[in-house]
Amino acid sequence: MDKIIVGIAAGAILLILLLVSLLWYQLSIPARQNDILYIMRMSRGRMVVGILDILFFSAMAVPSIILLEDNWFAAFAVFYLFTLLGEYLCIMVLLWRCVITGDSLTFYMPLLPAKEVKFNEIDHVYCTDNQSYGMSGLKKLEGYHGQKKLFSVEEDIYGFPLLYALLYERRQVNYIPVTEDLKATNTFPYVPVKENVSVTAKTGDKIRAVLIDLLFIVPCMVYTLWNHSEFELPYQIIAIFMLLLILPNTISTLLWKVTMDFHTISIRNYLGITRTYEIRQISKVLELENHIVLYAGEKKVAKIAKSSKNFSYLFERLLRTEAEIYRK
């Protein structure tokens, strides 16, 4: 009976999420008006990830609630969470909108309040390489007010060229497109030089690591492995695989840190061990598509993702050292 109740509740939550999202869309998205220049939408190609997520994790969740006995709820909860995330990703692709008018951009993200950005609030716009997984090779526009990021729009979103041209034509915006000539200078003029730089994972990634990984997924996986008497072999294998995949990344997200001051650079790894080098010891910086690698002589001392918090400040400092910069 418990399994039937949980199964019905899980199906109801999936349906309610879809219906509430459709209701949000009806109430939030404005009808076509004269002052609307364009309504941007996400590429439907992004739905592939969400659909594959739903198919895989629902295929694991349904058998877990049917076949397992003592530990069925823990296994079902983990797989069901990822199924929910997949459904929301699909909803995001279908319903996300950015409405462009003559004086503003308004972003509509499913189930969240609309966010309006006035053009006169934008101090500068950067056109950079997208480092997101699956989006490599594409550009994205990032708008800022001071140090505060106002928006980010990827190149595969419908209407990107229009927004690009619109921002470029507005003379009050300090717009700096990233061209091959600019890349060849090894520096971007809009990045200030800071004496002390601390590079860590982004705050959002840390929150996800604590709330989802450490407080939910990892305890569920440990519980199902600890009480394995009724836990079927396929689910044991999946639990071990998810722990090996998630736990090291979670610990690294929380502990990893690179600190650079006037004389030294310190790297703290995912074990909490810190190694410090003098800046003059960094002889080479290898720049790859999504990260950079620091070398002291022939020894690799750090691998730093470009998506890390304060990465641009660190890279600007490295460009001003005697280290040789290589690109692949």
URTA-V228539 format. One record per residue. N is the residue number from 1. RES is the residue in one small letter. SS is DSSP state (helix for helix, strand for strand, loop for the rest). OMEGA is omega in degrees with one decimal (* if undefined). Layout:
N,RES,SS,OMEGA / N,RES,SS,OMEGA
This chain:
1,m,loop,178.9 / 2,d,helix,179.9 / 3,k,helix,179.9 / 4,i,helix,179.8 / 5,i,helix,179.6 / 6,v,helix,179.0 / 7,g,helix,178.8 / 8,i,helix,179.3 / 9,a,helix,180.0 / 10,a,helix,177.2 / 11,g,helix,179.4 / 12,a,helix,179.7 / 13,i,helix,176.7 / 14,l,helix,-180.0 / 15,l,helix,-179.9 / 16,i,helix,178.1 / 17,l,helix,179.0 / 18,l,helix,-177.7 / 19,l,helix,178.5 / 20,v,helix,178.3 / 21,s,helix,178.1 / 22,l,helix,176.9 / 23,l,helix,176.1 / 24,w,helix,-179.4 / 25,y,helix,-179.2 / 26,q,helix,-175.9 / 27,l,helix,-171.1 / 28,s,helix,-174.4 / 29,i,loop,-179.1 / 30,p,loop,174.2 / 31,a,loop,-179.7 / 32,r,loop,-179.9 / 33,q,loop,-175.8 / 34,n,loop,-176.2 / 35,d,loop,178.7 / 36,i,strand,179.0 / 37,l,strand,-177.2 / 38,y,strand,173.6 / 39,i,strand,-177.9 / 40,m,strand,179.2 / 41,r,strand,177.4 / 42,m,loop,175.9 / 43,s,loop,-179.1 / 44,r,helix,178.2 / 45,g,helix,179.2 / 46,r,helix,-178.0 / 47,m,helix,-178.2 / 48,v,helix,-179.4 / 49,v,helix,-179.7 / 50,g,helix,-179.3 / 51,i,helix,178.2 / 52,l,helix,177.2 / 53,d,helix,-179.1 / 54,i,helix,-177.1 / 55,l,helix,-175.7 / 56,f,helix,-172.9 / 57,f,helix,174.2 / 58,s,helix,176.4 / 59,a,helix,175.8 / 60,m,helix,-176.7 / 61,a,helix,-176.2 / 62,v,helix,177.3 / 63,p,helix,-178.4 / 64,s,helix,-179.2 / 65,i,helix,-178.9 / 66,i,helix,-169.5 / 67,l,helix,-174.6 / 68,l,loop,-177.9 / 69,e,loop,-172.2 / 70,d,loop,-172.1 / 71,n,loop,-173.5 / 72,w,helix,-174.2 / 73,f,helix,179.9 / 74,a,helix,179.2 / 75,a,helix,-179.6 / 76,f,helix,-177.1 / 77,a,helix,-179.3 / 78,v,helix,-178.5 / 79,f,helix,-179.9 / 80,y,helix,177.3 / 81,l,helix,179.6 / 82,f,helix,175.3 / 83,t,helix,176.9 / 84,l,helix,179.1 / 85,l,helix,177.0 / 86,g,helix,178.4 / 87,e,helix,-179.9 / 88,y,helix,177.5 / 89,l,helix,177.3 / 90,c,helix,177.7 / 91,i,helix,178.5 / 92,m,helix,-179.8 / 93,v,helix,-176.6 / 94,l,helix,-169.0 / 95,l,helix,179.0 / 96,w,loop,179.4 / 97,r,strand,168.0 / 98,c,strand,-177.1 / 99,v,strand,179.9 / 100,i,strand,173.4 / 101,t,strand,-177.3 / 102,g,loop,-176.1 / 103,d,loop,-175.9 / 104,s,strand,168.7 / 105,l,strand,177.0 / 106,t,strand,-176.8 / 107,f,strand,179.3 / 108,y,strand,177.8 / 109,m,loop,-174.6 / 110,p,loop,175.1 / 111,l,loop,178.1 / 112,l,loop,178.0 / 113,p,loop,177.7 / 114,a,loop,179.0 / 115,k,strand,-178.9 / 116,e,strand,177.9 / 117,v,strand,176.7 / 118,k,strand,179.7 / 119,f,helix,-179.4 / 120,n,helix,174.8 / 121,e,helix,-174.6 / 122,i,loop,178.4 / 123,d,loop,-179.2 / 124,h,strand,-179.9 / 125,v,strand,178.5 / 126,y,strand,171.8 / 127,c,strand,-172.5 / 128,t,strand,173.7 / 129,d,strand,179.0 / 130,n,loop,-179.3 / 131,q,loop,-178.5 / 132,s,loop,179.4 / 133,y,loop,179.6 / 134,g,loop,-178.5 / 135,m,loop,-178.1 / 136,s,loop,-178.3 / 137,g,loop,177.6 / 138,l,loop,177.3 / 139,k,strand,170.8 / 140,k,strand,176.9 / 141,l,strand,178.0 / 142,e,strand,-179.9 / 143,g,strand,-176.0 / 144,y,strand,165.7 / 145,h,strand,-169.5 / 146,g,loop,177.6 / 147,q,loop,-177.3 / 148,k,strand,177.6 / 149,k,strand,-178.8 / 150,l,strand,-178.6 / 151,f,strand,174.3 / 152,s,strand,-176.9 / 153,v,strand,-177.9 / 154,e,strand,-173.1 / 155,e,loop,-176.7 / 156,d,loop,177.6 / 157,i,loop,-179.7 / 158,y,strand,-178.8 / 159,g,loop,-179.7 / 160,f,helix,179.0 / 161,p,helix,179.2 / 162,l,helix,178.9 / 163,l,helix,176.5 / 164,y,helix,-178.0 / 165,a,helix,-177.9 / 166,l,helix,179.1 / 167,l,helix,-179.2 / 168,y,helix,-178.0 / 169,e,helix,-178.6 / 170,r,loop,-170.0 / 171,r,loop,-178.1 / 172,q,loop,179.6 / 173,v,loop,176.7 / 174,n,strand,-172.3 / 175,y,strand,-177.2 / 176,i,strand,176.5 / 177,p,strand,179.2 / 178,v,loop,-179.1 / 179,t,loop,178.4 / 180,e,helix,178.5 / 181,d,helix,179.3 / 182,l,helix,177.8 / 183,k,helix,-176.6 / 184,a,helix,179.2 / 185,t,loop,-179.6 / 186,n,loop,179.9 / 187,t,loop,176.4 / 188,f,loop,-171.1 / 189,p,loop,-175.7 / 190,y,loop,-179.6 / 191,v,loop,179.3 / 192,p,loop,178.5 / 193,v,loop,178.1 / 194,k,loop,-180.0 / 195,e,loop,-178.5 / 196,n,loop,-176.2 / 197,v,strand,176.7 / 198,s,strand,-177.1 / 199,v,strand,179.4 / 200,t,strand,171.1 / 201,a,loop,-179.6 / 202,k,loop,-178.2 / 203,t,helix,179.2 / 204,g,helix,178.4 / 205,d,helix,178.2 / 206,k,helix,178.6 / 207,i,helix,177.9 / 208,r,helix,-178.7 / 209,a,helix,-178.3 / 210,v,helix,-172.4 / 211,l,helix,-174.8 / 212,i,helix,-174.2 / 213,d,helix,-172.4 / 214,l,helix,-174.8 / 215,l,helix,-177.4 / 216,f,helix,-171.1 / 217,i,helix,-177.3 / 218,v,helix,176.9 / 219,p,helix,178.6 / 220,c,helix,-179.9 / 221,m,helix,179.0 / 222,v,helix,-179.5 / 223,y,helix,-178.4 / 224,t,helix,177.3 / 225,l,helix,-179.8 / 226,w,helix,177.7 / 227,n,loop,-170.4 / 228,h,loop,-174.4 / 229,s,loop,-179.2 / 230,e,loop,-174.9 / 231,f,loop,-175.0 / 232,e,loop,-175.2 / 233,l,helix,179.9 / 234,p,helix,-179.5 / 235,y,helix,173.6 / 236,q,helix,-179.5 / 237,i,helix,179.4 / 238,i,helix,179.4 / 239,a,helix,178.7 / 240,i,helix,-180.0 / 241,f,helix,-179.0 / 242,m,helix,176.7 / 243,l,helix,179.3 / 244,l,helix,-179.1 / 245,l,helix,-171.3 / 246,i,helix,-170.2 / 247,l,helix,178.7 / 248,p,helix,179.3 / 249,n,helix,179.6 / 250,t,helix,-180.0 / 251,i,helix,178.6 / 252,s,helix,178.9 / 253,t,helix,-176.0 / 254,l,helix,-172.1 / 255,l,helix,-173.3 / 256,w,loop,-178.8 / 257,k,strand,173.8 / 258,v,strand,-179.2 / 259,t,strand,-178.7 / 260,m,strand,173.6 / 261,d,loop,-174.1 / 262,f,loop,-173.4 / 263,h,loop,-169.7 / 264,t,strand,172.1 / 265,i,strand,-177.2 / 266,s,strand,-179.6 / 267,i,strand,175.0 / 268,r,strand,-176.3 / 269,n,loop,-175.2 / 270,y,loop,175.6 / 271,l,loop,-178.3 / 272,g,loop,179.9 / 273,i,loop,-177.8 / 274,t,strand,174.5 / 275,r,strand,-175.4 / 276,t,strand,178.9 / 277,y,strand,169.7 / 278,e,strand,-176.3 / 279,i,helix,-179.3 / 280,r,helix,177.3 / 281,q,helix,178.4 / 282,i,loop,-173.0 / 283,s,loop,-174.7 / 284,k,strand,173.7 / 285,v,strand,178.7 / 286,l,strand,-179.3 / 287,e,strand,176.3 / 288,l,loop,-172.8 / 289,e,loop,-174.2 / 290,n,loop,-177.9 / 291,h,strand,173.5 / 292,i,strand,178.7 / 293,v,strand,179.5 / 294,l,strand,179.6 / 295,y,strand,168.6 / 296,a,strand,-169.2 / 297,g,loop,176.8 / 298,e,loop,-176.5 / 299,k,strand,175.3 / 300,k,strand,-174.2 / 301,v,strand,-178.6 / 302,a,strand,172.5 / 303,k,strand,-170.8 / 304,i,strand,179.0 / 305,a,strand,179.1 / 306,k,loop,179.3 / 307,s,loop,-178.0 / 308,s,loop,177.5 / 309,k,strand,179.0 / 310,n,loop,-179.7 / 311,f,helix,-175.9 / 312,s,helix,178.6 / 313,y,helix,178.5 / 314,l,helix,-177.4 / 315,f,helix,177.6 / 316,e,helix,177.1 / 317,r,helix,-179.7 / 318,l,helix,179.1 / 319,l,helix,-178.4 / 320,r,loop,175.3 / 321,t,loop,179.7 / 322,e,loop,-180.0 / 323,a,loop,177.2 / 324,e,strand,-178.3 / 325,i,strand,177.2 / 326,y,strand,176.9 / 327,r,strand,175.4 / 328,k,loop,*
